Amino acid sequence: MKSSKVKLVLSALVIVCLWGRTTAAQGREVGLLEQLKRADAQVRRNAARQIEEDRSFSVRAHGVELFSALSDSDDEVRAWIASALMERLVADPSLSAVMLQNSAALLKALSDPNDAVRELAVKIVYFIKPNPPSDFAGPLIQMLSDGKNSIRRSALAAMAEIRPVDPKVRMAILSLMSAEGELKGLAVRVLGEMRDADPQTVTALTIALKDKNQFVQSEAIKALARIGHPAASAQSALEILLRDTAVDEHVKKLAEQAIKAIQ
């Protein structure tokens, strides 16, 4: 009997301690959000930085306030908040619902004048699960013309995640097939990741098999393999690679694997 009372007392103490910690954490979060509204930019920056660094800060409870801060006049505040949102989403994909509930603010962040904010916003779109909706297609397509290479790469990666495959996205990526080097190779890779069996896609990838850039050529082979049987029309072009003595052995191995995948 005495032992049971001790256990009940201990359980009650644990509950009180947890409640106290939760209340303190909630109070701290509210305080930081209040600081985000201050006129002093430095105060807002410090608050945004603390929110980014505090992994226990509840994005689920304060999503509206955080997304509102993405419209702050200060670049640093917006960057810290965007980083906080992205980091929490990576750690907890279920927060995708919060991101989609605030999609208007996220869409606006994709055209932010600050490079860091734009890049973080694109990464947020990329990590939305199960897949980002086609609402993001237009802004992401525009970002393919961004002056920063890493943002163009991130936009391509995010576009590959959109489901269902948006025809505008397909055409935008296919337009990059006239580019050269890394950008073209990344576009080819994205087409494979989309597993887009559209005849235009298969034709573009088959043409890319002849590219002199080995990165582009290898990515085209892997893309066709991912698409599988719907890319069967590319088999003869892949077989030509196998017979070409000038083709690298690694590329030939990829071609063999692709032929098996599309048969």
Beta strands, then each sheet from edge to edge (+ up, - down):
end
